[in-house]
Amino acid sequence: MLYNYKPRGVCAQNLSFEIEDDKVKNVEFYGGCNGNLKGIACLIEDMPVDQVIKKLEGLHCGHKSTSCPDQLAKALLEAIEEKSK
């Protein structure tokens, strides 16, 4: 299932991803720091969802209280909650 999420407080305008067998797949950020976000997407491909959340949750970008990776962690948490309903 493809999930779409609108990040808040960061440069990226949207992000999408899939979760298969509790692993993160096909992460794509739209907007933001293209090279860095592609790198993050490659590094977390096939990683367990809970591990990605643990690594990325709470990261800040400069003076902002969040970051694109933190927004991805929030999106994954939301997807897990939605899936468990």
A tleap script that builds the chain and sets N, CA, C and O, in Angstrom:
source leaprc.protein.ff14SB
mol = sequence {
  NMET LEU TYR ASN TYR LYS PRO ARG GLY VAL
  CYS ALA GLN ASN LEU SER PHE GLU ILE GLU
  ASP ASP LYS VAL LYS ASN VAL GLU PHE TYR
  GLY GLY CYS ASN GLY ASN LEU LYS GLY ILE
  ALA CYS LEU ILE GLU ASP MET PRO VAL ASP
  GLN VAL ILE LYS LYS LEU GLU GLY LEU HIE
  CYS GLY HIE LYS SER THR SER CYS PRO ASP
  GLN LEU ALA LYS ALA LEU LEU GLU ALA ILE
  GLU GLU LYS SER CLYS
}
set mol.1.N position { 0.841 -1.177 0.000 }
set mol.1.CA position { 0.000 0.000 0.000 }
set mol.1.C position { 0.889 1.244 0.000 }
set mol.1.O position { 1.854 1.317 0.760 }
set mol.2.N position { 0.571 2.204 -0.837 }
set mol.2.CA position { 1.311 3.449 -0.925 }
set mol.2.C position { 0.736 4.458 0.068 }
set mol.2.O position { -0.466 4.721 0.078 }
set mol.3.N position { 1.604 5.010 0.893 }
set mol.3.CA position { 1.219 6.036 1.850 }
set mol.3.C position { 1.742 7.382 1.363 }
set mol.3.O position { 2.863 7.466 0.862 }
set mol.4.N position { 0.949 8.421 1.504 }
set mol.4.CA position { 1.357 9.784 1.198 }
set mol.4.C position { 1.233 10.601 2.467 }
set mol.4.O position { 0.299 10.418 3.249 }
set mol.5.N position { 2.182 11.503 2.667 }
set mol.5.CA position { 2.199 12.314 3.879 }
set mol.5.C position { 2.654 13.718 3.514 }
set mol.5.O position { 3.599 13.885 2.743 }
set mol.6.N position { 1.994 14.716 4.057 }
set mol.6.CA position { 2.379 16.112 3.841 }
set mol.6.C position { 3.172 16.571 5.060 }
set mol.6.O position { 2.598 16.818 6.121 }
set mol.7.N position { 4.493 16.685 4.908 }
set mol.7.CA position { 5.330 17.120 6.033 }
set mol.7.C position { 4.998 18.548 6.467 }
set mol.7.O position { 4.517 19.357 5.674 }
set mol.8.N position { 5.260 18.835 7.726 }
set mol.8.CA position { 5.018 20.152 8.271 }
set mol.8.C position { 6.329 20.713 8.844 }
set mol.8.O position { 7.074 20.018 9.534 }
set mol.9.N position { 6.581 21.978 8.538 }
set mol.9.CA position { 7.731 22.664 9.116 }
set mol.9.C position { 9.065 22.367 8.459 }
set mol.9.O position { 10.113 22.668 9.031 }
set mol.10.N position { 9.049 21.775 7.257 }
set mol.10.CA position { 10.289 21.450 6.548 }
set mol.10.C position { 10.170 21.870 5.081 }
set mol.10.O position { 9.102 22.281 4.627 }
set mol.11.N position { 11.268 21.760 4.359 }
set mol.11.CA position { 11.286 22.164 2.948 }
set mol.11.C position { 10.541 21.179 2.046 }
set mol.11.O position { 9.918 21.593 1.068 }
set mol.12.N position { 10.594 19.893 2.358 }
set mol.12.CA position { 9.894 18.898 1.535 }
set mol.12.C position { 8.395 19.178 1.569 }
set mol.12.O position { 7.830 19.468 2.624 }
set mol.13.N position { 7.764 19.088 0.414 }
set mol.13.CA position { 6.339 19.376 0.297 }
set mol.13.C position { 5.460 18.145 0.467 }
set mol.13.O position { 4.293 18.251 0.845 }
set mol.14.N position { 6.025 16.984 0.186 }
set mol.14.CA position { 5.262 15.728 0.277 }
set mol.14.C position { 6.260 14.584 0.377 }
set mol.14.O position { 7.425 14.724 0.005 }
set mol.15.N position { 5.793 13.463 0.880 }
set mol.15.CA position { 6.606 12.258 0.850 }
set mol.15.C position { 5.689 11.067 0.701 }
set mol.15.O position { 4.534 11.087 1.125 }
set mol.16.N position { 6.229 10.030 0.089 }
set mol.16.CA position { 5.463 8.797 -0.087 }
set mol.16.C position { 6.367 7.614 0.230 }
set mol.16.O position { 7.592 7.704 0.143 }
set mol.17.N position { 5.739 6.506 0.598 }
set mol.17.CA position { 6.481 5.302 0.954 }
set mol.17.C position { 5.513 4.136 0.988 }
set mol.17.O position { 4.295 4.308 0.958 }
set mol.18.N position { 6.085 2.950 1.052 }
set mol.18.CA position { 5.305 1.739 1.234 }
set mol.18.C position { 5.856 0.993 2.438 }
set mol.18.O position { 7.010 1.171 2.827 }
set mol.19.N position { 5.017 0.167 3.010 }
set mol.19.CA position { 5.441 -0.744 4.076 }
set mol.19.C position { 5.037 -2.137 3.643 }
set mol.19.O position { 3.858 -2.420 3.434 }
set mol.20.N position { 6.031 -3.010 3.510 }
set mol.20.CA position { 5.788 -4.415 3.161 }
set mol.20.C position { 6.462 -5.292 4.201 }
set mol.20.O position { 7.649 -5.127 4.483 }
set mol.21.N position { 5.718 -6.211 4.766 }
set mol.21.CA position { 6.270 -7.113 5.784 }
set mol.21.C position { 7.007 -6.335 6.875 }
set mol.21.O position { 8.089 -6.727 7.311 }
set mol.22.N position { 6.401 -5.224 7.308 }
set mol.22.CA position { 6.955 -4.361 8.351 }
set mol.22.C position { 8.306 -3.747 7.992 }
set mol.22.O position { 9.083 -3.392 8.878 }
set mol.23.N position { 8.589 -3.622 6.689 }
set mol.23.CA position { 9.825 -2.991 6.221 }
set mol.23.C position { 9.481 -1.799 5.341 }
set mol.23.O position { 8.488 -1.809 4.614 }
set mol.24.N position { 10.323 -0.770 5.420 }
set mol.24.CA position { 10.130 0.453 4.658 }
set mol.24.C position { 10.592 0.245 3.219 }
set mol.24.O position { 11.668 -0.302 2.976 }
set mol.25.N position { 9.778 0.684 2.278 }
set mol.25.CA position { 10.080 0.518 0.849 }
set mol.25.C position { 9.755 1.807 0.099 }
set mol.25.O position { 8.854 2.554 0.482 }
set mol.26.N position { 10.492 2.051 -0.958 }
set mol.26.CA position { 10.180 3.078 -1.963 }
set mol.26.C position { 9.886 4.460 -1.391 }
set mol.26.O position { 8.882 5.080 -1.743 }
set mol.27.N position { 10.752 4.939 -0.518 }
set mol.27.CA position { 10.573 6.276 0.053 }
set mol.27.C position { 10.943 7.322 -1.000 }
set mol.27.O position { 11.992 7.237 -1.639 }
set mol.28.N position { 10.067 8.303 -1.167 }
set mol.28.CA position { 10.331 9.417 -2.074 }
set mol.28.C position { 9.905 10.714 -1.413 }
set mol.28.O position { 8.776 10.848 -0.939 }
set mol.29.N position { 10.829 11.668 -1.391 }
set mol.29.CA position { 10.537 13.012 -0.909 }
set mol.29.C position { 10.350 13.906 -2.124 }
set mol.29.O position { 11.033 13.737 -3.134 }
set mol.30.N position { 9.436 14.849 -2.030 }
set mol.30.CA position { 9.185 15.817 -3.087 }
set mol.30.C position { 9.511 17.191 -2.527 }
set mol.30.O position { 8.799 17.704 -1.663 }
set mol.31.N position { 10.584 17.778 -3.020 }
set mol.31.CA position { 11.103 19.014 -2.470 }
set mol.31.C position { 12.167 18.695 -1.432 }
set mol.31.O position { 12.460 17.527 -1.180 }
set mol.32.N position { 12.729 19.698 -0.845 }
set mol.32.CA position { 13.761 19.491 0.161 }
set mol.32.C position { 15.133 19.315 -0.462 }
set mol.32.O position { 15.319 19.587 -1.648 }
set mol.33.N position { 16.080 18.870 0.317 }
set mol.33.CA position { 17.472 18.677 -0.116 }
set mol.33.C position { 17.578 17.357 -0.870 }
set mol.33.O position { 17.783 16.300 -0.274 }
set mol.34.N position { 17.436 17.435 -2.171 }
set mol.34.CA position { 17.284 16.273 -3.028 }
set mol.34.C position { 18.324 15.171 -2.780 }
set mol.34.O position { 17.953 14.021 -2.543 }
set mol.35.N position { 19.595 15.503 -2.833 }
set mol.35.CA position { 20.637 14.487 -2.673 }
set mol.35.C position { 20.606 13.838 -1.297 }
set mol.35.O position { 20.707 12.617 -1.181 }
set mol.36.N position { 20.467 14.652 -0.255 }
set mol.36.CA position { 20.428 14.108 1.111 }
set mol.36.C position { 19.221 13.201 1.312 }
set mol.36.O position { 19.333 12.135 1.917 }
set mol.37.N position { 18.079 13.621 0.807 }
set mol.37.CA position { 16.863 12.839 1.012 }
set mol.37.C position { 16.883 11.550 0.198 }
set mol.37.O position { 16.358 10.530 0.644 }
set mol.38.N position { 17.482 11.585 -0.988 }
set mol.38.CA position { 17.657 10.347 -1.760 }
set mol.38.C position { 18.582 9.396 -1.010 }
set mol.38.O position { 18.354 8.187 -0.988 }
set mol.39.N position { 19.627 9.947 -0.397 }
set mol.39.CA position { 20.549 9.125 0.377 }
set mol.39.C position { 19.871 8.460 1.559 }
set mol.39.O position { 20.072 7.273 1.814 }
set mol.40.N position { 19.065 9.228 2.281 }
set mol.40.CA position { 18.328 8.660 3.416 }
set mol.40.C position { 17.401 7.559 2.930 }
set mol.40.O position { 17.328 6.488 3.533 }
set mol.41.N position { 16.690 7.825 1.836 }
set mol.41.CA position { 15.765 6.823 1.289 }
set mol.41.C position { 16.497 5.527 0.950 }
set mol.41.O position { 15.990 4.439 1.222 }
set mol.42.N position { 17.693 5.639 0.354 }
set mol.42.CA position { 18.470 4.436 0.014 }
set mol.42.C position { 18.928 3.690 1.268 }
set mol.42.O position { 18.883 2.461 1.322 }
set mol.43.N position { 19.364 4.440 2.259 }
set mol.43.CA position { 19.882 3.823 3.483 }
set mol.43.C position { 18.825 3.073 4.279 }
set mol.43.O position { 19.129 2.075 4.932 }
set mol.44.N position { 17.584 3.549 4.229 }
set mol.44.CA position { 16.543 2.900 5.036 }
set mol.44.C position { 15.722 1.883 4.250 }
set mol.44.O position { 14.859 1.218 4.823 }
set mol.45.N position { 15.974 1.749 2.951 }
set mol.45.CA position { 15.240 0.775 2.130 }
set mol.45.C position { 15.363 -0.616 2.750 }
set mol.45.O position { 16.469 -1.060 3.058 }
set mol.46.N position { 14.253 -1.297 2.931 }
set mol.46.CA position { 14.181 -2.652 3.492 }
set mol.46.C position { 14.505 -2.730 4.987 }
set mol.46.O position { 14.661 -3.825 5.526 }
set mol.47.N position { 14.606 -1.590 5.652 }
set mol.47.CA position { 14.867 -1.573 7.086 }
set mol.47.C position { 13.532 -1.726 7.828 }
set mol.47.O position { 12.520 -1.200 7.365 }
set mol.48.N position { 13.504 -2.421 8.950 }
set mol.48.CA position { 12.270 -2.533 9.727 }
set mol.48.C position { 11.740 -1.154 10.129 }
set mol.48.O position { 12.509 -0.270 10.509 }
set mol.49.N position { 10.433 -0.984 10.042 }
set mol.49.CA position { 9.785 0.293 10.335 }
set mol.49.C position { 10.182 0.811 11.708 }
set mol.49.O position { 10.544 1.980 11.841 }
set mol.50.N position { 10.123 -0.026 12.723 }
set mol.50.CA position { 10.422 0.434 14.082 }
set mol.50.C position { 11.861 0.911 14.223 }
set mol.50.O position { 12.136 1.828 14.996 }
set mol.51.N position { 12.770 0.307 13.492 }
set mol.51.CA position { 14.174 0.723 13.528 }
set mol.51.C position { 14.350 2.096 12.859 }
set mol.51.O position { 15.108 2.932 13.350 }
set mol.52.N position { 13.659 2.322 11.756 }
set mol.52.CA position { 13.727 3.614 11.072 }
set mol.52.C position { 13.186 4.704 11.988 }
set mol.52.O position { 13.798 5.762 12.128 }
set mol.53.N position { 12.057 4.450 12.603 }
set mol.53.CA position { 11.463 5.431 13.520 }
set mol.53.C position { 12.437 5.747 14.649 }
set mol.53.O position { 12.649 6.914 14.979 }
set mol.54.N position { 13.019 4.732 15.230 }
set mol.54.CA position { 13.949 4.915 16.349 }
set mol.54.C position { 15.151 5.768 15.939 }
set mol.54.O position { 15.610 6.603 16.718 }
set mol.55.N position { 15.661 5.567 14.727 }
set mol.55.CA position { 16.835 6.303 14.271 }
set mol.55.C position { 16.522 7.747 13.857 }
set mol.55.O position { 17.352 8.633 14.058 }
set mol.56.N position { 15.346 7.995 13.286 }
set mol.56.CA position { 15.058 9.298 12.700 }
set mol.56.C position { 14.210 10.221 13.566 }
set mol.56.O position { 14.260 11.440 13.404 }
set mol.57.N position { 13.437 9.658 14.478 }
set mol.57.CA position { 12.526 10.465 15.290 }
set mol.57.C position { 13.297 11.471 16.147 }
set mol.57.O position { 14.274 11.131 16.813 }
set mol.58.N position { 12.826 12.717 16.107 }
set mol.58.CA position { 13.400 13.752 16.966 }
set mol.58.C position { 14.566 14.519 16.362 }
set mol.58.O position { 15.079 15.440 16.998 }
set mol.59.N position { 15.006 14.170 15.149 }
set mol.59.CA position { 16.095 14.914 14.522 }
set mol.59.C position { 15.617 16.305 14.132 }
set mol.59.O position { 14.486 16.479 13.680 }
set mol.60.N position { 16.493 17.299 14.313 }
set mol.60.CA position { 16.168 18.680 13.984 }
set mol.60.C position { 16.986 19.126 12.785 }
set mol.60.O position { 18.053 18.575 12.515 }
set mol.61.N position { 16.492 20.116 12.072 }
set mol.61.CA position { 17.201 20.704 10.932 }
set mol.61.C position { 17.487 22.158 11.281 }
set mol.61.O position { 16.581 22.991 11.295 }
set mol.62.N position { 18.740 22.457 11.561 }
set mol.62.CA position { 19.102 23.824 11.943 }
set mol.62.C position { 18.318 24.273 13.161 }
set mol.62.O position { 18.306 23.590 14.185 }
set mol.63.N position { 17.666 25.414 13.053 }
set mol.63.CA position { 16.900 25.976 14.172 }
set mol.63.C position { 15.470 25.434 14.244 }
set mol.63.O position { 14.726 25.758 15.169 }
set mol.64.N position { 15.090 24.608 13.262 }
set mol.64.CA position { 13.723 24.067 13.227 }
set mol.64.C position { 13.559 22.979 14.288 }
set mol.64.O position { 14.527 22.319 14.668 }
set mol.65.N position { 12.348 22.803 14.754 }
set mol.65.CA position { 12.088 21.787 15.777 }
set mol.65.C position { 11.837 20.413 15.167 }
set mol.65.O position { 11.515 19.465 15.884 }
set mol.66.N position { 11.981 20.299 13.851 }
set mol.66.CA position { 11.775 19.039 13.144 }
set mol.66.C position { 12.737 18.990 11.961 }
set mol.66.O position { 13.549 19.896 11.778 }
set mol.67.N position { 12.645 17.942 11.170 }
set mol.67.CA position { 13.468 17.770 9.974 }
set mol.67.C position { 12.725 16.836 9.033 }
set mol.67.O position { 11.720 16.236 9.414 }
set mol.68.N position { 13.208 16.715 7.825 }
set mol.68.CA position { 12.578 15.769 6.892 }
set mol.68.C position { 12.642 14.333 7.430 }
set mol.68.O position { 11.649 13.611 7.342 }
set mol.69.N position { 13.789 13.898 7.987 }
set mol.69.CA position { 13.807 12.553 8.567 }
set mol.69.C position { 12.819 12.398 9.729 }
set mol.69.O position { 12.167 11.361 9.855 }
set mol.70.N position { 12.708 13.417 10.570 }
set mol.70.CA position { 11.748 13.379 11.675 }
set mol.70.C position { 10.325 13.300 11.133 }
set mol.70.O position { 9.493 12.576 11.679 }
set mol.71.N position { 10.041 14.037 10.066 }
set mol.71.CA position { 8.712 13.988 9.457 }
set mol.71.C position { 8.434 12.602 8.874 }
set mol.71.O position { 7.298 12.132 8.923 }
set mol.72.N position { 9.442 11.953 8.333 }
set mol.72.CA position { 9.275 10.576 7.851 }
set mol.72.C position { 8.930 9.651 9.016 }
set mol.72.O position { 8.054 8.794 8.892 }
set mol.73.N position { 9.612 9.821 10.143 }
set mol.73.CA position { 9.298 9.011 11.328 }
set mol.73.C position { 7.843 9.228 11.753 }
set mol.73.O position { 7.149 8.272 12.099 }
set mol.74.N position { 7.387 10.467 11.729 }
set mol.74.CA position { 5.999 10.767 12.077 }
set mol.74.C position { 5.037 10.109 11.083 }
set mol.74.O position { 3.999 9.573 11.470 }
set mol.75.N position { 5.395 10.159 9.807 }
set mol.75.CA position { 4.560 9.543 8.774 }
set mol.75.C position { 4.481 8.033 8.965 }
set mol.75.O position { 3.417 7.437 8.797 }
set mol.76.N position { 5.594 7.421 9.311 }
set mol.76.CA position { 5.607 5.970 9.547 }
set mol.76.C position { 4.751 5.614 10.762 }
set mol.76.O position { 4.003 4.637 10.732 }
set mol.77.N position { 4.860 6.401 11.824 }
set mol.77.CA position { 4.018 6.158 13.005 }
set mol.77.C position { 2.539 6.264 12.656 }
set mol.77.O position { 1.731 5.446 13.096 }
set mol.78.N position { 2.193 7.267 11.871 }
set mol.78.CA position { 0.805 7.451 11.449 }
set mol.78.C position { 0.335 6.266 10.598 }
set mol.78.O position { -0.795 5.801 10.747 }
set mol.79.N position { 1.194 5.786 9.715 }
set mol.79.CA position { 0.849 4.652 8.855 }
set mol.79.C position { 0.631 3.389 9.684 }
set mol.79.O position { -0.285 2.614 9.410 }
set mol.80.N position { 1.462 3.186 10.684 }
set mol.80.CA position { 1.323 2.013 11.557 }
set mol.80.C position { -0.008 2.075 12.310 }
set mol.80.O position { -0.713 1.072 12.429 }
set mol.81.N position { -0.341 3.263 12.815 }
set mol.81.CA position { -1.617 3.440 13.532 }
set mol.81.C position { -2.785 3.176 12.608 }
set mol.81.O position { -3.742 2.502 12.988 }
set mol.82.N position { -2.715 3.705 11.392 }
set mol.82.CA position { -3.789 3.512 10.411 }
set mol.82.C position { -3.940 2.035 10.052 }
set mol.82.O position { -5.052 1.524 9.919 }
set mol.83.N position { -2.815 1.369 9.901 }
set mol.83.CA position { -2.815 -0.047 9.526 }
set mol.83.C position { -3.415 -0.920 10.619 }
set mol.83.O position { -4.052 -1.932 10.328 }
set mol.84.N position { -3.214 -0.531 11.883 }
set mol.84.CA position { -3.689 -1.359 12.995 }
set mol.84.C position { -5.171 -1.176 13.289 }
set mol.84.O position { -5.729 -1.896 14.117 }
set mol.85.N position { -5.819 -0.217 12.620 }
set mol.85.CA position { -7.259 0.006 12.860 }
set mol.85.C position { -8.087 -1.059 12.200 }
set mol.85.O position { -9.314 -1.033 12.294 }
savepdb mol mol.pdb
quit
